[in-house]
Amino acid sequence: MAPRIQPLGLRSTYTRAMEIHTRQLRYFVAVAEELSFTRAAQRLHIAQQALSAQIKQLEQSLGVVLLTRTTRSVTLTAAGAAFFEDAAATLAAMDAAAERARSMQRSENELLVLGFTEGAALILTEPIMSAFRDRHPGVTIEMRQSNYDTPSAGLDDRSVDVAFVRRPLTTDGIEFEALFREPRVAMMRADHRLATRSAVTAADLIDEPIFGAATTDVTWNAYWELDDHRGGRPGRVVSRSTSLLEEFQKVAAGVGIAVTVACARWVPYPGVTLIPIADDEPSEVAVAWASDSDSALVRSFVDAAIRVRDGRPDLVKRLEEPDLTERTMPTLVPY
């Protein structure tokens, strides 16, 4: 026999619904799923009598019969079936909201270690970091610079969480999202025989004494030493450098030339000039992370980088089609 629902007087349905507790919803969903007070009570680790009392209170609060009980079975009424569907969805949404809140609190107390090679993502760096901070204002970003001796910017030994890197480099265990492709240039003394040209080709450079990088990454070295243009012949690598400034100093001293990227124009050095390499593949700047990373902060940082890349085509174009007469990094309009 269905329970007799007492009249609730002048209280509105809204007022009655406000009396429902989350605990009662969880109890009802368990009974509706099990269609047994005994099994539901065991699942919830409470006494069957207490469970039955909570369901009766829920029905009183709603003014609706949710379950039909007999000595042998429990079934949902039509109203109970409808309420079960919505109650289950409500509990799932509440659980998801609670987990998001807990995750956010954990994130706000966390540290993101950002590695970068010289120049980082150039004029995209600040907008990307600002976009990430807007989403995670409590997260501390620790920036760690790597020189030419560590092209992965710390990802190879997992000393950083995410990094701005230049490709190509050895990619074992690393994922990438490209941000832009920057042209390479030849760095040479202002009195070099090629210095007056508007552009050079890789063939013009392969017999020149050249600087390599102080790294064991063969992919990186081959790219910056123009190996793809040498037909298998070794280059005249006269010295290896760890930084852009070191290259400038060695070039100015007349030791050799270097292949670098167009952003070097923003670090003018007396007696040194930069000449575009007309037939060379640009260097790709990417945001990178370890393939086995499951960090929510890393995913959020990569997402911020993508949003800035796609949202600031003006900056991307400025990097991919550089004006080599531009001697200072531009002042940016905030993202």
N, C-alpha and C positions, 0 to 999 in steps of 0.2 A: 504494500500500500504506500502511495506517495506521501511524503510528509506534508502536513498542513502548514501553509505559509500564513503567518499572522499579518494582518493589515498593518501598514506602516504609516498610517495617518496622512498628514499633509506634506511629508518630506518628499522632495523631488527625486527623480531618478538620478540626477547629477549628484545630489547630496549623498544618496545611498552608495553610488559607485565610489565616492571619495572615501568610504569606510573600508573598502577592500584592501587587504594587505597583500604584499608580494608573497608572503608565506602561504596564504590561502590559495593564491593562484598556482603556486608550485604543487601544493597538495592536490588540488583539483586536477591538474594536468597529469599527475602521476596516476590518480585513480582512473581518469579517462583513458590513459594509455594501457593500463593493466586490466581495466574492467573488473577489478577485484580490490576490495578494501584490504584484504589480508596481504596480497602481494605488494600493494602500494605501501602499506605500513612497513613491511619488511624492507622495501627499497629505500624508504625515507628514514628508517631507524627510529620510528615512533610507535607508540601504542595504537592499536586499531581503534580503540574507543576515542582517543584524542583526535585521530584523523577524522573519524565520523563527525565529531563535534565541530571541527573546523569547517567541514563541507556544509554542514547545516547552517553555520553562521554566515558562510558565503551566500548560500541561497537566500537567507533572510535579508542580507544586505542588498542583494540584487532584486528581490521580489520575484524570483524565477526558480522553477524546479529544473535542476540540471541533470539529475540522475533518477532513474527508476530502480528501486532496490527490491529484491525478493530474497528469500532465504537461499536461493540457488544462484542468482545472477545479479549483475549490475549492468545497466544499459544507459546510454545517453538519450535524453529527450532531444527533440529537434532543437530546442533552445540551447540545450547543453552541448550539442554537436557544434552549433554556431559559436558558442562562447569558447569552446575548447580550441577551435581554430585560431581565434583572435588572441586568446590567452597565451597559447604556445608562441605565437608570433611576437606578442608583447614581451614575454620573458626572454626570448632570444635577442630581441632588440636591446632590452635592458642589460643583458649579460654582455653584449657586444659593446654597448656604450661604457659600461664599467671597465671593461678590458682596455678600451681606447684611452680612457682617463688614466688608468694605472700605467699604461704604456707611455702616455705623454709625460706623466710625472717622473717615470724612470728616465725618459729622454732628457727632460729639463735638467737633470742632475748629472748628465753624462758628458763625456769628452769626445770630440771628434778630432782625430789627428790627420791633418791635411799635408801631404807631401807635395813638393813641387820642384821642378827643375828651374833653371834660370829663366826669369820672365813669367813663370807660371802660365796663366791663360791670358796674359797681357791685359788689354783694356776690357776683357770680359771678366777678369778676376773679381774686381770689386762688386759689379752687379750680381754675380753668382753668389758671392758670400752674403750680400745684403738680402737677396731673395731667400737664402737658406735661414738667415737669422730672423727674418720676418716670421717664418714658420716655427722656428725653435729658438725663441729669444733667450732661453736659459741655458742653452748648450754652449760650452766653451769650445772654441776652435783653436787648436794649437797647430801653428804652421811650422813646417820643418823643410828647409831648403836642402836639396842635394845638388852636387856639382856634376860635371861630366862623367865622373867615375861611377855614378850610380844612376843610369838612365831611367830606371823604374821608380826613382824617387822614394824608395823605401818599401815598395810593394813586394819586392822579391823576398825580403826577410820578415815581412808583416810588421815592420816597425811603424807603419802608417795605416790608416783605415781606407783612405781614398787619396788620389793624387792627380795633379795635372802633369802630363808627360808629353814628350814628343815622340812620334813614330817615324820610321820603323825602329823597333827594338825587339829583343827577345821577349816573346809573349807567353811563355809557359805559365799557366795558372793565373793569367791576367785577362780581364774583360775591359773593353774600351767603348766609349761613346765619343765619336768625333765631334769637335767643336768648330774648327776651321782649318784651312790648309794655307800655310804661309810660304811664300817664295824664298828660295835660297839665294844667297848673294856671295860673291867672292870678296874677301877682305884682303886688301893689299896696300902697300905704301903708296902715298900720293905720287911718287916719282917712278913707280913701276911702269914698265913698257906698255902695259895694258890699261893703265889707270885713266887714260883719256877717252876710252871707248864708252859708248852709251850702254853696251851690253857685251858679254862674252859668251862663248859656248864652253861646254865641258871639255871639248877637245883642245881648247886654248889653254886649259889649266892642267892637263894630266901630266905634263912634263915638269911642272913647277914643284919646287920643294914645298911640302904641305904639312900642316899640323894635324895630328890625330888627337883623339881623346884618350884620357888616362882611364880607360875602362877595359874590362875583359869581354864585354858584350860585342861579339863579332858582327852581329847584325847592325848595331849602331855604328861601329867603326867603318864597316864597308860603305855605308850610306854617306857618311860625312867625308870619306876619303875618295869618293867618286869611283869606287871599284866597278860599278856597272858600266863605266865608259872606258875601261882600260883594256878590254879584251883579254883578261887573264894576266896581264902584266902587273907586277907589284908597283905601288906608288912610292914616291920618294918622301916617306914620312920622316921628317927631320927632328920632330919633337912632339911630345904629347902634352896636352893642356887639361886643366881641371875646371876652367871657367872662361867666360867671355872676356873678362878683364885681362886674364893672362894671355889670351890670344891677341888682344889689342897690343899689349906691351911687346910681345914677340914679333908681331908684324911690324910695328913701329921701329923695332931694332933691326929690321932687315933680315930676319932669320928665314922667313918664308911667307907663304900665303895661308889663308884659312878659308874654309867654306862654312858659312854661318847663315843666319836668317835675317830677314829684312828689319826686324825690330831692333837690330844692332844700331840702326840709325838714331835711336833715342839715347844712345850712349856715345856721343861724338868724342873722337879721340884725335888729338893733333897729329897731322902727318899721315893719317890713315883714311882710305876711301873705300866705299862699298860699290861694287858693280853687279848689276843683275846678271844671273846665269840664264840665258834665254831658253835653253833646251833641257832644263833640269826639272825633275819631279819635286813639287813642294813638300815641305815638312808638315805632317799633320799633328795638330795639338788636340789632345783628347783628355777627357776625364776618365780615370781608370780605377779599377778596384779588383780585389782578389776574387777569382772565380767561385771560391767556396764561401764567400762572405754572405751572411744572412742578416746583416745589420740593417735595422729600419732607418737609422740615421744615414748610412751610406746610400741607401735607396733614395732617401729624401734629398740628399746632396746632389746625386746624379740627376734627379728630376728637376731640381733648381737650375742646374747647368743647362739642361735641355730647354727649359722654359726661357731662359735668358738668350740662349743661342737662337731660338726660333723667334723670340720677341724683339731682338735687336739686330735685324739684318744690316742696319747702317754700320754697326761696329764690326760685324763679320766682314762686310765688304771692305772696310778700311784696312783690315788685316790681310785680306786675301789679294787686294789690289793696292799695295802700299805706294805712297809717294816718298821716294828716297831722299827728297830734299827736306822732308819734315824732320826737324832735329830734336823736338821735345815731345814727350807723350802728351796727347790731348787731354784737356780737362773734360770730364764726362758729365753729361746731364744725368742726374740720379735715375735709376731704373724704377 
